[in-house]
């Protein structure tokens, strides 16, 4: 499997549990996170931005799992 650098962006509430769950998804798949940025947007929601190098199939699985977190409203990834 070829690895590429991906950026996963999620929008949701600012809660420690969400940050913990997202980080554990990468840890479970042994994917090293290059950067993890948490910022607040204009609507009062939080934007989680995670940069990591991994196969696209692994990133798609992580995106699907992040999308199942209750307090997350939107998830997307890009190269």
C-alpha positions in Angstrom: 0.0 0.0 0.0 1.3 3.4 -1.0 1.2 6.0 1.8 0.4 9.7 1.1 0.0 12.7 3.3 -3.6 13.4 4.1 -5.4 16.1 6.0 -8.6 15.1 7.8 -10.9 18.0 8.8 -13.8 17.5 11.2 -16.2 20.1 12.5 -18.1 19.6 15.8 -18.3 20.6 19.4 -15.2 21.5 21.5 -15.1 18.5 23.9 -12.1 16.7 25.3 -13.8 13.3 24.6 -13.8 14.1 20.9 -10.2 15.0 20.8 -9.4 11.8 22.7 -11.4 9.6 20.4 -9.9 11.0 17.2 -6.4 10.6 18.6 -7.1 7.0 19.6 -8.4 6.1 16.1 -4.9 7.0 14.7 -3.2 5.2 17.6 -5.1 2.0 17.0 -4.0 1.9 13.4 -0.4 2.8 14.3 -0.6 6.0 12.1 1.8 8.7 13.3 0.1 12.1 13.5 2.3 14.9 12.1 0.1 17.7 13.4 -3.2 18.1 15.2 -4.8 21.5 15.1 -7.9 22.5 17.1 -9.4 25.9 16.3 -12.7 27.6 16.7 -14.7 28.8 13.7 -17.2 31.7 13.3 -20.2 29.6 14.2 -18.8 28.6 17.6 -18.0 25.1 16.5 -14.5 23.6 16.7 -12.5 22.5 13.7 -10.2 19.5 14.2 -7.4 19.3 11.6 -5.2 16.2 11.6 -2.3 15.7 9.2 -0.8 12.2 8.8 0.9 10.0 6.3 -1.0 6.7 5.7 -2.6 4.6 3.0 -5.9 6.1 1.7 -7.9 3.0 2.7 -6.9 3.6 6.4 -7.8 7.3 6.2 -11.2 6.4 4.7 -11.8 4.0 7.6 -10.8 6.7 10.1 -13.1 9.3 8.4 -16.0 6.9 8.6 -15.4 6.3 12.3 -15.0 10.0 13.1 -18.3 10.6 11.2 -20.0 8.3 13.7 -19.0 10.4 16.7 -22.2 12.0 18.0 -20.9 15.6 18.4 -19.2 15.7 15.0 -21.3 17.4 12.2 -18.9 17.2 9.2 -15.8 15.2 8.2 -13.7 15.5 5.1 -10.2 14.5 3.9 -7.8 15.8 1.3 -4.4 15.1 0.0 
